[in-house]
Amino acid sequence: MLGQMQGQWYATDDPETQFTILGSERENTYSGAITGIDYLSVQEACGGFDDSGSYLYAREESSGESYCYAIENVDDLRLTLMFLPGGNMLEYRKLD
């Protein structure tokens, strides 16, 4: 599943918010400026969440903070994540 996420993405609600996934690293940018790097993995459970489905675990390089997202959809053009525990839906489109 992480293989399907490779490439450049932008947020549908703010196209200036973008990221590039290469291997297991995500480089986050805003208006072209790098805002941080995360290390990613796809897991069956994340941060106490273990319902059926897959989760994206992200750990920030600089702060060490970690985040969990439920993977709602990933295909060649769209990526939909649910930020946990808040439940905010995040929609991305592929740039390349």
Secondary structure, 3 states (H helix, E strand, C coil): CHHHHCEEEEECCEEEEEEEEECCEEEEEECCEEEEEEEEEEECCECCECCCCCEEEEEECCCCCEEEEEEEEECCCEEEEEEECCCEEEEEEECC
